[in-house]
Amino acid sequence: MQTYELIAPCHFGLEAVLKREIYDLGYEITRVEDGRVTFTGDAEAICRANLFLRTAERVLIQVRMPDSG
């Protein structure tokens, strides 16, 4: 099963609340910054996050470009 790095932006000051919502859904949080929480999950996590995260503005999938080296 493929794992994605997901970013949930939120309003400043709601990071702790969003972190708790993601934790309650059972996903691993990798980073908390001002205005966003980054976590990992599978395709089901994308769907569940979109449905159940109330403090997130949206759920984004981190896309990394391959190295051209």
WODA-V649616 format. One line per field, one symbol per residue. ss: DSSP state (@ for helix, = for strand, . for the rest). phi: phi as a letter, one per 40 degrees, with the letter a starting at -180 (. if undefined). A space follows every 10 residues. Layout:
ss = ???
phi = ???
//
This chain:
ss = ...======= ....@@@@@@ @@@@@..=== ===..===== =.@@@@@@@@ @@...=...= =........
phi = .cbbcbbbca cdgbccccdc cccccgbccb abbcgabbab accccccccc cbcccccabb bcbbccccc
//
